[in-house]
Amino acid sequence: GAPGEEKFLGKGVFTCITCDAPLFGKKTVAVVGGGNSALEGVLELAKIGASKIYLLSLTDKFAADEVTVDKVKALAKQKPGVIEILVETTVKEFRGSKLLEKIVVENTATGKTKELSVNGVFLEIGYAVDPALFKELVKINERNEIVIDERCRTSREGVFAAGDVTTLPFKQVITAAGEGAKAALQCHRWLSGIKGEGAAIDW
């Protein structure tokens, strides 16, 4: 909720890297957050060729899974001029005329502020997936996700899962909703004792 955030929403401030990352090839971008969505976003932006990527984390400890953190840190070492990690950093203001041009960031440990020239900012904060409750029930992978197959079935018979907590690669509302519907239908089939895999359409 920093000053200028609403003004530049959709004009340099975005909330979906999966949707808008392709717009930022050869451009300077900041990603705000320390969880999986933020760090995976950094990897995606690097893949599409962003010329400079700032990762801004409020704390010095990332909430993302260890595998993803290691990937980002390794990539930052490989590309020191491309990826810059700023910890204990928060955005104080978004600046520009018609489009976002700069952000003012503050180091929360020292109180010092500075301006960063950017073409875009992705706000990737706000939720954390925690399947700890199910670790003794179903298979969990190294990324702390519930492992499912194409029919939303877990490793335990009769248990289905859907959404960001699973191995679904796209962490978006629309895909999670679709997977939720699919899981519900599969659960209904299972409870009804319907055998077989259902019809397959060959286009």
Sequence and secondary structure as in RCSB ss.txt:
>XXXX:A:sequence
GAPGEEKFLGKGVFTCITCDAPLFGKKTVAVVGGGNSALEGVLELAKIGASKIYLLSLTDKFAADEVTVDKVKAL
AKQKPGVIEILVETTVKEFRGSKLLEKIVVENTATGKTKELSVNGVFLEIGYAVDPALFKELVKINERNEIVIDE
RCRTSREGVFAAGDVTTLPFKQVITAAGEGAKAALQCHRWLSGIKGEGAAIDW
>XXXX:A:secstr
  TTTTTTBTTTEES HHHHGGGGTTSEEEEE SSHHHHHHHHHHHHTT SEEEEE SSSS  S HHHHHHHHHH
HHH TTTEEEE SEEEEEEEESSSEEEEEEEETTT  EEEEE SEEEE  S     GGGTTTS B TTS B   T
TSB SSTT B  STTBS S   HHHHHHHHHHHHHHHHHHHTT  S       
